[in-house]
Amino acid sequence: MFLFVRVAAKGERMGHITFGLLCIALGLWGMYDVYYYVLDFLKGAGPVFLMACGVLATLAGCVAPKNEEDSHE
């Protein structure tokens, strides 16, 4: 995991923006071209996403919040 974030130079930013827009355009075209596969993926990913949210909510309810007054001592 990166511990720092490097700021892109002006020339790099334009390349990143161009690459990002190209990826968005190809993604939209792909969704239009094979939308049945996209719908199948969303149907399969929905229950998995709901289970992951349920596990996260359960863990958030089980773990006590950290008391900041105790951490300063």
N, CA and C atoms as an extended XYZ file, in Angstrom:
219
Properties=species:S:1:pos:R:3:atomname:S:1:resname:S:1:resid:I:1 pbc="F F F"
N         0.849       -1.176        0.000 N   MET     1
C         0.000        0.000        0.000 CA  MET     1
C         0.892        1.234        0.000 C   MET     1
N         0.519        2.217       -0.801 N   PHE     2
C         1.329        3.420       -0.907 CA  PHE     2
C         1.092        4.311        0.297 C   PHE     2
N         2.170        4.821        0.841 N   LEU     3
C         2.072        5.689        2.008 CA  LEU     3
C         2.104        7.159        1.628 C   LEU     3
N         2.286        7.454        0.380 N   PHE     4
C         2.317        8.842       -0.065 CA  PHE     4
C         1.582        8.946       -1.393 C   PHE     4
N         1.178       10.152       -1.722 N   VAL     5
C         0.500       10.404       -2.998 CA  VAL     5
C         1.345       11.394       -3.769 C   VAL     5
N         1.718       11.014       -4.958 N   ARG     6
C         2.525       11.895       -5.802 CA  ARG     6
C         1.594       12.731       -6.660 C   ARG     6
N         1.832       14.027       -6.699 N   VAL     7
C         1.017       14.932       -7.508 CA  VAL     7
C         1.507       14.853       -8.943 C   VAL     7
N         0.568       14.656       -9.866 N   ALA     8
C         0.928       14.534      -11.276 CA  ALA     8
C         1.245       15.903      -11.866 C   ALA     8
N         2.213       15.928      -12.762 N   ALA     9
C         2.542       17.160      -13.471 CA  ALA     9
C         1.456       17.461      -14.492 C   ALA     9
N         1.501       18.666      -15.059 N   LYS    10
C         0.447       19.070      -15.991 CA  LYS    10
C         0.329       18.123      -17.177 C   LYS    10
N         1.441       17.722      -17.755 N   GLY    11
C         1.410       16.827      -18.909 CA  GLY    11
C         0.850       15.462      -18.549 C   GLY    11
N         1.176       14.989      -17.352 N   GLU    12
C         0.661       13.691      -16.909 CA  GLU    12
C        -0.838       13.757      -16.653 C   GLU    12
N        -1.307       14.883      -16.114 N   ARG    13
C        -2.741       15.014      -15.836 CA  ARG    13
C        -3.562       14.902      -17.118 C   ARG    13
N        -3.090       15.540      -18.179 N   MET    14
C        -3.818       15.485      -19.450 CA  MET    14
C        -3.865       14.054      -19.970 C   MET    14
N        -2.776       13.315      -19.807 N   GLY    15
C        -2.768       11.906      -20.213 CA  GLY    15
C        -3.732       11.081      -19.378 C   GLY    15
N        -3.780       11.358      -18.073 N   HIS    16
C        -4.695       10.630      -17.195 CA  HIS    16
C        -6.145       10.929      -17.555 C   HIS    16
N        -6.440       12.202      -17.842 N   ILE    17
C        -7.804       12.579      -18.218 CA  ILE    17
C        -8.189       11.909      -19.536 C   ILE    17
N        -7.291       11.933      -20.501 N   THR    18
C        -7.558       11.306      -21.800 CA  THR    18
C        -7.784        9.806      -21.644 C   THR    18
N        -6.915        9.160      -20.866 N   PHE    19
C        -7.063        7.723      -20.634 CA  PHE    19
C        -8.370        7.422      -19.911 C   PHE    19
N        -8.716        8.238      -18.920 N   GLY    20
C        -9.969        8.035      -18.187 CA  GLY    20
C       -11.186        8.173      -19.080 C   GLY    20
N       -11.208        9.195      -19.924 N   LEU    21
C       -12.345        9.392      -20.836 CA  LEU    21
C       -12.432        8.255      -21.851 C   LEU    21
N       -11.287        7.775      -22.313 N   LEU    22
C       -11.283        6.641      -23.240 CA  LEU    22
C       -11.851        5.394      -22.564 C   LEU    22
N       -11.454        5.154      -21.316 N   CYS    23
C       -11.971        3.994      -20.581 CA  CYS    23
C       -13.474        4.106      -20.352 C   CYS    23
N       -13.956        5.308      -20.039 N   ILE    24
C       -15.391        5.509      -19.849 CA  ILE    24
C       -16.134        5.233      -21.145 C   ILE    24
N       -15.615        5.749      -22.259 N   ALA    25
C       -16.267        5.535      -23.560 CA  ALA    25
C       -16.298        4.053      -23.922 C   ALA    25
N       -15.181        3.353      -23.714 N   LEU    26
C       -15.160        1.919      -24.022 CA  LEU    26
C       -16.084        1.140      -23.088 C   LEU    26
N       -16.153        1.550      -21.836 N   GLY    27
C       -17.051        0.884      -20.893 CA  GLY    27
C       -18.510        1.074      -21.275 C   GLY    27
N       -18.873        2.285      -21.666 N   LEU    28
C       -20.258        2.531      -22.095 CA  LEU    28
C       -20.590        1.747      -23.360 C   LEU    28
N       -19.650        1.708      -24.295 N   TRP    29
C       -19.872        0.934      -25.513 CA  TRP    29
C       -20.024       -0.558      -25.178 C   TRP    29
N       -19.184       -1.038      -24.275 N   GLY    30
C       -19.268       -2.443      -23.880 CA  GLY    30
C       -20.584       -2.762      -23.191 C   GLY    30
N       -21.061       -1.843      -22.344 N   MET    31
C       -22.351       -2.075      -21.685 CA  MET    31
C       -23.486       -2.097      -22.708 C   MET    31
N       -23.401       -1.255      -23.736 N   TYR    32
C       -24.421       -1.241      -24.776 CA  TYR    32
C       -24.342       -2.513      -25.619 C   TYR    32
N       -23.137       -2.943      -25.914 N   ASP    33
C       -22.943       -4.073      -26.812 CA  ASP    33
C       -23.352       -5.399      -26.172 C   ASP    33
N       -23.024       -5.610      -24.927 N   VAL    34
C       -23.297       -6.885      -24.252 CA  VAL    34
C       -24.068       -6.646      -22.948 C   VAL    34
N       -25.172       -5.919      -23.037 N   TYR    35
C       -25.896       -5.535      -21.824 CA  TYR    35
C       -26.499       -6.730      -21.102 C   TYR    35
N       -26.740       -7.839      -21.793 N   TYR    36
C       -27.256       -9.022      -21.091 CA  TYR    36
C       -26.241       -9.546      -20.077 C   TYR    36
N       -24.964       -9.517      -20.446 N   TYR    37
C       -23.924       -9.957      -19.514 CA  TYR    37
C       -23.811       -9.008      -18.324 C   TYR    37
N       -23.979       -7.708      -18.601 N   VAL    38
C       -23.926       -6.722      -17.518 CA  VAL    38
C       -25.078       -6.963      -16.549 C   VAL    38
N       -26.261       -7.228      -17.072 N   LEU    39
C       -27.409       -7.499      -16.204 CA  LEU    39
C       -27.212       -8.779      -15.406 C   LEU    39
N       -26.645       -9.800      -16.037 N   ASP    40
C       -26.357      -11.039      -15.311 CA  ASP    40
C       -25.359      -10.797      -14.182 C   ASP    40
N       -24.344       -9.985      -14.453 N   PHE    41
C       -23.360       -9.661      -13.419 CA  PHE    41
C       -24.021       -8.919      -12.260 C   PHE    41
N       -24.876       -7.946      -12.583 N   LEU    42
C       -25.531       -7.178      -11.517 CA  LEU    42
C       -26.480       -8.054      -10.702 C   LEU    42
N       -27.153       -8.976      -11.359 N   LYS    43
C       -28.033       -9.899      -10.631 CA  LYS    43
C       -27.232      -10.789       -9.689 C   LYS    43
N       -26.055      -11.208      -10.091 N   GLY    44
C       -25.228      -12.059       -9.252 CA  GLY    44
C       -24.492      -11.287       -8.175 C   GLY    44
N       -24.130      -10.039       -8.469 N   ALA    45
C       -23.365       -9.247       -7.513 CA  ALA    45
C       -24.252       -8.639       -6.434 C   ALA    45
N       -25.540       -8.492       -6.699 N   GLY    46
C       -26.450       -7.879       -5.726 CA  GLY    46
C       -26.487       -8.591       -4.384 C   GLY    46
N       -26.775       -9.888       -4.356 N   PRO    47
C       -26.793      -10.590       -3.073 CA  PRO    47
C       -25.446      -10.603       -2.356 C   PRO    47
N       -24.355      -10.712       -3.104 N   VAL    48
C       -23.034      -10.693       -2.487 CA  VAL    48
C       -22.774       -9.328       -1.852 C   VAL    48
N       -23.158       -8.267       -2.533 N   PHE    49
C       -23.002       -6.913       -1.996 CA  PHE    49
C       -23.842       -6.728       -0.737 C   PHE    49
N       -25.072       -7.231       -0.745 N   LEU    50
C       -25.925       -7.117        0.432 CA  LEU    50
C       -25.356       -7.888        1.616 C   LEU    50
N       -24.805       -9.068        1.368 N   MET    51
C       -24.201       -9.838        2.456 CA  MET    51
C       -22.975       -9.125        3.015 C   MET    51
N       -22.163       -8.542        2.144 N   ALA    52
C       -20.987       -7.809        2.610 CA  ALA    52
C       -21.396       -6.598        3.438 C   ALA    52
N       -22.433       -5.891        3.016 N   CYS    53
C       -22.934       -4.753        3.797 CA  CYS    53
C       -23.477       -5.217        5.143 C   CYS    53
N       -24.140       -6.352        5.177 N   GLY    54
C       -24.658       -6.891        6.429 CA  GLY    54
C       -23.551       -7.262        7.393 C   GLY    54
N       -22.496       -7.884        6.887 N   VAL    55
C       -21.348       -8.240        7.737 CA  VAL    55
C       -20.697       -6.971        8.279 C   VAL    55
N       -20.522       -5.970        7.425 N   LEU    56
C       -19.906       -4.717        7.857 CA  LEU    56
C       -20.759       -4.017        8.915 C   LEU    56
N       -22.078       -3.994        8.729 N   ALA    57
C       -22.963       -3.366        9.701 CA  ALA    57
C       -22.950       -4.125       11.027 C   ALA    57
N       -22.903       -5.441       10.970 N   THR    58
C       -22.841       -6.248       12.191 CA  THR    58
C       -21.542       -5.994       12.941 C   THR    58
N       -20.423       -5.957       12.220 N   LEU    59
C       -19.145       -5.671       12.863 CA  LEU    59
C       -19.112       -4.262       13.447 C   LEU    59
N       -19.704       -3.309       12.754 N   ALA    60
C       -19.739       -1.939       13.265 CA  ALA    60
C       -20.569       -1.862       14.543 C   ALA    60
N       -21.590       -2.691       14.654 N   GLY    61
C       -22.399       -2.707       15.861 CA  GLY    61
C       -21.730       -3.443       17.008 C   GLY    61
N       -20.872       -4.390       16.726 N   CYS    62
C       -20.219       -5.181       17.774 CA  CYS    62
C       -18.998       -4.493       18.362 C   CYS    62
N       -18.298       -3.711       17.571 N   VAL    63
C       -17.074       -3.075       18.029 CA  VAL    63
C       -17.433       -1.750       18.702 C   VAL    63
N       -16.980       -1.577       19.929 N   ALA    64
C       -17.249       -0.357       20.659 CA  ALA    64
C       -16.410        0.784       20.093 C   ALA    64
N       -16.992        1.977       20.002 N   PRO    65
C       -16.201        3.106       19.500 CA  PRO    65
C       -15.080        3.467       20.472 C   PRO    65
N       -13.995        3.958       19.923 N   LYS    66
C       -12.836        4.307       20.727 CA  LYS    66
C       -13.097        5.631       21.448 C   LYS    66
N       -12.882        5.628       22.751 N   ASN    67
C       -13.076        6.819       23.549 CA  ASN    67
C       -11.814        7.676       23.454 C   ASN    67
N       -11.936        8.887       22.909 N   GLU    68
C       -10.758        9.729       22.696 CA  GLU    68
C       -10.183       10.255       24.011 C   GLU    68
N       -10.990       10.359       25.073 N   GLU    69
C       -10.480       10.843       26.341 CA  GLU    69
C        -9.464        9.867       26.932 C   GLU    69
N        -9.676        8.577       26.733 N   ASP    70
C        -8.765        7.571       27.253 CA  ASP    70
C        -7.460        7.513       26.476 C   ASP    70
N        -7.462        7.891       25.199 N   SER    71
C        -6.274        7.757       24.379 CA  SER    71
C        -5.238        8.839       24.662 C   SER    71
N        -5.639        9.970       25.280 N   HIS    72
C        -4.695       11.061       25.551 CA  HIS    72
C        -3.894       10.827       26.810 C   HIS    72
N        -4.253        9.907       27.624 N   GLU    73
C        -3.559        9.669       28.901 CA  GLU    73
C        -2.409        8.735       28.754 C   GLU    73
